[in-house]
Amino acid sequence: MDKLDFSEFFHTKAQAADFAARLATISESIYQTSFNFEKALTETFGMDKKDKFLALIRTNNIAISSVDALKAFLTKTQADIATLPTLPITLAFEPQDQTLKVLSDWFALNVKRQVLFDIKVDHSLVAGAAMTFNGKFLDFSVKPKFDEILKNIMHPATQPASVQHQDLSTMHVGR
Amino acid sequence: MPLPVLVFQVTGFFLNLIIVCFIIYYFMQLRVREKAIEEKEKKVDTNYHQIVDDALSKERKILEDATTEADKILTDAKYVNSSSQKSVDQALEKMVGEIKTETDTTSKDFRKTYETSLQQIATTSLQNFQTVSKGLQTDLEAQIKKFHETLLPNMEKELESYKQSRLKQAEQVITKVVAEASQQILNKSISFEDHQRLMTESLEKAKQEGLFD
């Protein structure tokens, strides 16, 4: 069984934690005599996500009638969620669902894997984003350039004569 | 009449006669004594009047003598009184004159002494004041010199340092305010689409930097 794709269910670390907790609740009650899997999914995630989750089960050739197979799939799902990497990212604006989808799609397209975003908002970044991944911190926001420009304006005597205006493409990495 | 009765009668008669004689004798003696007492009383009365008369005459004489003596004393006393008053008046006049003279002399002396002392005090005070003023002037000059040589440069240095510190603080505050204001204005001036685009560009940069390898 390959790695599962959860991009349609959650994008952020908090959403993933919530999803995993709901799955754990379903998994715990799966052996009850009156248990109905589809009903439990609908009550837990809603109709739309239930259908998507059933599609995921079918894609992975899991028999819905087999309680043990469902139990094993749910356990694997929780394990996969736990292994998803987290990307702490700081944005200069309040993200919307659309933003999360753009981020998620970009990762799916460019990095070919899913990450959980741990999003923080800092308006002082002005624009762009700063992120930490695999122990490295990279600041691609406008803030460093903005600080440099501001410094040159406030202290013109100390400004080097050769410094020219830079756009976002010439930003330095790191802080 | 029997004899014993006669004898008894005769004896009784004689005894009565003796008793009568004795009573008569007694009365006669009593009369003699009374006469003697009257004579004695008369004599005493005479002596009494004589003594009283003598006493009265002596009394009158004493009174006359006392009056005479008193008049004499009064006359002498009046004389002495007027004489004494005159002497006292003269003595008082003389005393007043002497006191006046003495007072004039004393006041003149006192005034002279006072003026002399005042002059001396004024002279001394003036000298002391000049000395103190000179000392103060010297001290003040020394302190001003010291102030100019040591304290003033230090104060100027501290003042300059304080001025620089305050300017730096003000500059920092201004920079912070300008920075925050500019950041917020720029942040809000960028549209949501541009923010997302810049975010994607940041991810592209991160990928180029090999962050996700």
Contacts between the chains, C-beta under 8 A, distances in Angstrom:
chain1	res1	chain2	res2	distance
A	91	B	195	7.6
A	91	B	199	6.2
A	92	B	187	5.9
A	92	B	190	7.9
A	92	B	195	6.4
A	92	B	198	7.8
A	93	B	187	7.3
A	93	B	190	7.7
A	93	B	192	6.7
A	93	B	195	4.2
A	96	B	192	7.8
A	98	B	196	7.7
A	99	B	196	5.9
A	99	B	199	7.4
A	102	B	196	5.8
A	102	B	199	7.7
A	102	B	200	6.7
A	103	B	199	7.5
A	103	B	203	7.5
A	106	B	200	6.1
A	106	B	203	5.6
A	107	B	203	8.0
A	110	B	203	7.5
A	110	B	204	7.8
A	110	B	207	5.9
A	110	B	212	7.9
A	111	B	207	7.2
A	111	B	212	4.7
A	123	B	183	6.7
A	123	B	184	6.4
A	123	B	187	4.9
A	124	B	180	7.5
A	124	B	183	5.1
A	124	B	187	8.0
A	125	B	187	7.9
A	126	B	183	5.3
A	126	B	186	4.9
A	126	B	187	5.3
A	126	B	190	7.7
A	127	B	186	7.3
A	127	B	187	7.0
A	127	B	190	5.3
A	127	B	194	7.2
A	127	B	195	6.1
A	127	B	198	4.6
A	128	B	198	4.7
A	128	B	199	6.7
A	128	B	201	7.2
A	128	B	202	4.7
A	129	B	198	7.6
A	129	B	199	4.9
A	129	B	202	4.0
A	129	B	203	7.2
A	130	B	202	7.8
A	131	B	202	7.5
A	131	B	203	8.0
A	131	B	206	6.1
A	131	B	211	7.2
A	133	B	206	7.4
A	133	B	211	5.0
A	133	B	212	6.4
A	134	B	211	7.1
A	136	B	211	6.0
A	138	B	205	7.5
A	138	B	206	5.4
A	138	B	209	6.0
A	138	B	211	5.8
A	140	B	201	7.3
A	140	B	202	3.5
A	140	B	205	4.9
A	140	B	206	6.5
A	141	B	202	7.2
A	142	B	186	7.4
A	142	B	198	7.6
A	143	B	183	7.6
A	146	B	179	7.9
A	146	B	182	7.2
A	146	B	183	6.7
A	146	B	186	7.2
A	147	B	179	7.3
A	150	B	175	7.0
A	150	B	178	6.8
A	150	B	179	5.4
A	150	B	182	6.7
A	154	B	171	7.2
A	154	B	174	7.6
A	154	B	175	5.1
A	154	B	178	7.1
A	168	B	198	6.7
A	168	B	201	6.5
A	171	B	205	7.6
A	173	B	205	7.8
A	173	B	209	5.8
